[in-house]
Amino acid sequence: MRRLLAFATLAMMLGTMLVPAQSASAQNGADLCAAARNGDLIPGYEVVYGRGGSGNQVVLGDDGDNDLRGGSGNDILCGFGGNDILRGNSGNDILVDGETNKGGSGNDTEMVSSAEPENTDCTLAQSYDYPENTPDLADLNLVNCNLSGVDLRVADLTGADLANADLSGAVLRGAILIDADLTGVYMDGAYLFTTVWGNTTCPDGTNSDDDDRDGFTCEGNLIHALASGTRHTATAGMAIGVRTR
């Protein structure tokens, strides 16, 4: 009797831990891919990279060109970016974001994940053109935004998150950068005359309030693109191409 109870308890535990692959559908396949890529555990599936084996697995690619292969189970193949080939092999597989899909035996489903939503904050900032169009840019999410060459004169960028944005050649005369985050920002050729600084996170990660050598600005703490595409940090007096007067 004790053995039967122990077996029943084990069966219940396994039933809770192992969610059948049939519970995955085309509707949530892309969500499971995103969750697995984020490091989340997917009940009933083993997360692997490149090639699956036996059992039910989430097979992850990356943003490059991948050739992903499932195994004998009911797998979810996640191509993500790039020109990917997804080979499901046997089992009922879900093939997500493949350029070329080869399902194999079984009832397979092909799907494309939803595109990332457009960063409307970035679009708004790109439309800024002094003096004709001067929207309020305070507290916007401008991460990775391409603002190269944009005329941002007197723009209020207070509290804006500009991490890794491109401000090369931008006109920032009189722009307000108080409490803004400029971590990793390119500013080659930017015009910084009368730019307003204050508690600004500089491109090299320092704070404008801590640098009295340059009048508590970020002008000596910039990061520049080299011809090779890499970056280097400028020290005081090395602001390549940046115009401050």
N, C-alpha and C positions, 0 to 999 in steps of 0.2 A: 504494500500500500504506500509506504514512504517513497519507494522508487517511482511509483506512478505519479505521486504528487510532485516529486522533484522534476520528473520529465515534463509534466504539464506546465510547471512554473517556467522551466527552460524554454518550452515552446512558446509560451506567452511573451517571454522576454525577447526571443528571436523575432517573433511576429511584430513586436513594437520597433525593434531596431532595423529590420529589413523591410523597407517599403518596396512593393513590387514595381518593376520598371514600367508596367502598364499605367501607373499613376502619373507618369510624365506624359505630357501632351505637347502638341505644337504650340499651344497657347502659353505654356510655361517653360518650354525648352530654352528659349533665349534668356529667361530670368535665371534658370539654373546655371547656364553658362556664365552669366555675369557673377552669380554668387560664388561659383567654384573659382573663378578667376580672382575673386576678392579674398579667397582663403577660407570660405565658409564650408562646413561639412554638409554633404548632400546625402540625406538618409537613403540607404539602399544602394548607394553608388560609391565606387572608389574613384578618386580623382587622379588621373595620370596625365602625362604629357607625351604627345606624339603618337603613341601606339598603345592600343588596348590589348588585353589578353582574355582570359576566361572571366565570367561574371559580368555584372552590369557596371559600366564605367562611364565617367565623364572624361572625354579625351580632349585636352586643351591644346590649342595652338597659340600663336601670338600675332602681332601686327605685321609679321613678315609673310612670305609665301610658304605655306605649309603643305605637307602631304600627310594627312592624318588617317589612321587606320583603326577601325574598331576591331573587336574580337568576336567571340562566339556568343556573347550575351546581348542584351538589349541596351545599346550604348547611346550616348549623346555626344556627338562630335561638334566641337566649337571652333570654327575657323577664325573668327574675329576679322581683323584687317588683312590686307594682302590678297593675292590670287591663290586661293587654297583649293586643294583636291581633297575631298572627304570620301573615304571608302568605308562603308558601313560593315561589309562582310555579312556574316549570318546574324540573325536576330532582327527584332523590330527596332530599328534605329531612328534617331532624330538627328538630322544633319542641318546645322545652323551656320549660316553665312559662308557657304561654300561657293566658289566660283564654278567648280566642276564637281558634281555629286555622283558617286557610284555606290548605290545602296547595297547591292548584293542580294542574297536571298532574304526573305522576310518582308513584312509590311513596313516600309520605311516612309518617313515624313521629311520633306524638305521645307526649310523656312528661312526667312531673313529677319534679323532683329531690327527693331525700330531704330531709326537714325537718332543720334543725340540731338536734343533740342538746341536750336540756335541761341547763341548768347546775345540776347537783345540788348544787354547793357553795352556790349562791345560795338554793336551796330550803331547805337545811339552816339557813343563816343566818336566813332569814325565819321559820323555826319557833322561833327562840330567843325565850324568854319567861320572864324572870326572875320568880320563882325556880323555877317548875315545870319548865322545859325549858332546860338550859344546856349544849348540846353544845360541844365544843372547835372554835373557828373559826380556829385558827392556821394560817397558810400557805395559806388557801383562795383560790380564784379567784373574786372577787366583783366583777369588772369589770362595770359597768353594772347592778349589782344594785339593785333597789328595796327599800330597808330603811327607808323613811319610816315614822316612828312606832313602829318596833320597839323593845321594851324590851331593850336590850343591856347592862344593868347587869352589871359585873364580867366581861364577855365577854373571852376571850383571843383577840384579833385580831392577835397577834404575827405579823409577816411577811405578813399578808394583802394581796392586791392588790385594792384598792377603787376603782381608777381609774374616774372618771365615775359612781360609784354615787350613789344618792339617800339621804342620811342626815337629811333634813329632819325635825325633830320627834323624832328617835330619842333614846332615853335611853342615854347613854354614861357614866353615873356609875360610876367605878371601872374602866371598860373599859381594856384594855391595847392600846395602838396602837404599841408599839415595833416599829421596822423595817417598819411598814405603809406602803403607798403610797396616799395620799388624793388624788392628782392629779385635779383637776376635780370633786371631790366637792361636792354641795350639802349644807350643814349648817344651813340656816335653822331656827331654833327648836330646835336640838339641845341637849341637856342635857349639859354637859361637865365638871361638877364632879368633882374628884378623878380625872379621866381621866389615864392614865399615858402620857406621851410619851417618845420617845427614838429618835433617828435616823429620825424619821417624815417622809415626804415630804408636805408640806402641800398643800392644794388649789390654791394658786397656784404650786406647783412648787418652793418653797423648802424648806429642811430645818429641822425644829424645833430642832436642836442649834445652828443659826446665829442664832437670834433670842433674844437675852437681854432684849429689851424686855418680853416676855411670859412670862418664866420658862422659856424654852426649850420653848415649846409652839407649837401652830399656831393659837392662839386669835386672833392678829392677822393671820393669813394665810389667810383664808377666802374662798370664792367664793359669791356669793349669786344666786339667781334673781330677776329683776325681773318686774314684771307683764307686760312685753312678751315674756317667755320668753328674753331674753338674759341674760348673766351679767356681773357686775362683780367686781373684786377688792377685798376690804375691807382697809384698813390697820389698824394697831394702834388700838384704841379704837372701831372701826366694826363690830364683830361684830353684825350685824343679827339681833335675835331670839335669839341664842345665849345660853344660860344657863350661866354658869360658877360660880355661887355659889348 
